[in-house]
Amino acid sequence: MRFAVLVKADERTEAGELPSEQELRDMGNFNDELVKAGIMLAGEGLTDSSKGVRIRYEGGRKSVIDGPFAEAKELVAGFWILEAKSKEEVIEWMKRAPFQSGEIEIRPIFEADDFGENLTPELRAQEDRQRETMKARQEAAKG
């Protein structure tokens, strides 16, 4: 099972304050543990919301809203994509994260079988092609 672990923003991250060298070292060491355990698929930090935009879709109209956005605690400052046997395994790993404050959210990622009959064989093949293309591009970018 795959899970998204969402790191909530706070006043510090929304002010654009970068982590200290020690915080980066601690997070790097934690990420090393996740990689060695074979569960980390991806993980990144996000810039503050002043550098972002939102696109709102209403009745066929699209409007672009520039950041920053209010309510830092409702924003995401980073994420991991983890593959684990269970949500409980992810919880146990994330209890070890080197955070001193803040909040994370753990959510399962939909898998193809979760969509049942609505994901027709044609749609499944389309998704498989997309994943193969993305994987090939990532491998090519690595050189």
C-alpha positions as CSV (number, residue, x, y, z in Angstrom):
1,M,0.0,0.0,0.0
2,R,1.2,3.5,-0.8
3,F,0.6,6.5,1.5
4,A,1.1,10.2,1.2
5,V,2.5,11.8,4.3
6,L,1.7,15.5,4.2
7,V,3.8,17.8,6.4
8,K,1.7,20.8,7.5
9,A,3.0,24.3,7.1
10,D,3.5,26.7,10.0
11,E,4.3,30.3,10.5
12,R,8.0,29.5,10.0
13,T,7.7,27.7,6.7
14,E,5.2,30.3,5.4
15,A,7.7,33.0,6.2
16,G,10.1,31.3,3.9
17,E,12.4,30.4,6.8
18,L,14.8,27.6,5.7
19,P,15.6,24.6,7.9
20,S,18.9,24.9,9.9
21,E,21.9,22.7,8.9
22,Q,21.1,20.5,11.9
23,E,17.4,20.1,10.9
24,L,18.5,19.2,7.4
25,R,21.0,16.7,8.8
26,D,18.4,15.1,11.0
27,M,15.9,14.9,8.2
28,G,18.5,13.5,5.8
29,N,19.4,10.8,8.4
30,F,15.7,10.0,8.9
31,N,15.2,9.8,5.1
32,D,18.2,7.4,4.9
33,E,16.4,5.1,7.3
34,L,13.2,5.2,5.2
35,V,15.2,4.5,2.0
36,K,17.2,1.6,3.7
37,A,13.9,0.1,4.9
38,G,12.7,0.2,1.3
39,I,9.5,2.2,2.0
40,M,10.4,5.7,0.7
41,L,9.3,6.3,-2.9
42,A,9.6,10.1,-2.9
43,G,9.9,13.0,-0.5
44,E,10.2,16.8,-1.0
45,G,9.8,20.1,0.7
46,L,7.7,22.8,-0.8
47,T,8.3,26.5,-1.0
48,D,6.0,28.9,0.9
49,S,2.6,29.6,-0.5
50,S,3.6,33.1,-1.6
51,K,5.4,31.4,-4.5
52,G,2.4,29.3,-5.5
53,V,-1.0,29.7,-7.1
54,R,-4.4,28.0,-6.8
55,I,-6.7,27.3,-9.7
56,R,-10.4,27.4,-8.9
57,Y,-12.8,25.6,-11.1
58,E,-16.4,26.8,-11.0
59,G,-19.1,26.1,-13.5
60,G,-16.6,25.6,-16.3
61,R,-14.7,28.8,-15.5
62,K,-11.1,28.7,-14.3
63,S,-9.6,31.4,-12.1
64,V,-6.0,31.7,-11.0
65,I,-5.4,32.9,-7.4
66,D,-1.9,34.0,-6.5
67,G,-0.4,33.1,-3.1
68,P,0.2,33.7,-0.3
69,F,-2.7,31.8,1.2
70,A,-4.2,32.3,4.7
71,E,-4.2,29.7,7.5
72,A,-0.7,28.3,7.4
73,K,-1.9,25.2,9.4
74,E,-4.1,24.3,6.4
75,L,-1.2,24.4,3.9
76,V,1.3,21.7,3.0
77,A,5.0,22.4,3.4
78,G,6.3,19.0,2.2
79,F,5.5,15.4,1.6
80,W,6.7,11.8,1.5
81,I,5.3,9.0,-0.6
82,L,5.8,5.8,1.3
83,E,5.0,2.2,0.5
84,A,4.3,0.0,3.5
85,K,2.3,-3.0,4.6
86,S,-0.2,-0.9,6.6
87,K,-1.1,2.5,7.9
88,E,0.1,1.4,11.3
89,E,3.6,0.8,9.9
90,V,3.7,4.3,8.5
91,I,2.5,5.7,11.8
92,E,5.3,3.9,13.6
93,W,7.9,5.3,11.1
94,M,6.5,8.8,11.3
95,K,6.6,8.8,15.1
96,R,10.4,8.7,14.6
97,A,10.5,11.8,12.4
98,P,12.8,14.4,13.8
99,F,10.1,17.1,14.1
100,Q,10.1,19.2,17.3
101,S,6.7,20.7,16.5
102,G,4.0,20.8,13.9
103,E,1.7,18.2,12.4
104,I,1.6,15.7,9.6
105,E,-1.3,13.9,7.9
106,I,-1.1,10.3,6.6
107,R,-3.5,9.3,3.8
108,P,-3.7,6.2,1.7
109,I,-3.1,6.6,-2.1
110,F,-5.8,5.1,-4.3
111,E,-4.6,2.0,-6.2
112,A,-6.1,0.9,-9.5
113,D,-8.2,-1.9,-7.9
114,D,-9.9,0.7,-5.6
115,F,-11.8,2.0,-8.5
116,G,-13.6,-1.3,-9.3
117,E,-15.4,-1.6,-12.6
118,N,-15.2,2.1,-13.3
119,L,-11.6,1.7,-14.2
120,T,-12.2,-0.2,-17.5
121,P,-9.5,-2.3,-19.1
122,E,-8.9,0.6,-21.6
123,L,-8.5,3.1,-18.7
124,R,-6.2,0.8,-16.8
125,A,-4.1,0.4,-20.0
126,Q,-4.0,4.2,-20.3
127,E,-2.8,4.6,-16.7
128,D,-0.2,1.8,-17.2
129,R,1.2,3.6,-20.3
130,Q,1.3,6.9,-18.4
131,R,3.2,5.3,-15.5
132,E,5.7,3.6,-17.9
133,T,6.3,6.9,-19.7
134,M,6.9,8.7,-16.4
135,K,9.3,6.0,-15.1
136,A,11.2,6.1,-18.4
137,R,11.6,9.8,-18.2
138,Q,12.8,9.7,-14.6
139,E,15.3,7.0,-15.5
140,A,16.5,9.0,-18.5
141,A,16.9,12.2,-16.4
142,K,19.2,10.2,-14.0
143,G,21.5,9.6,-17.0
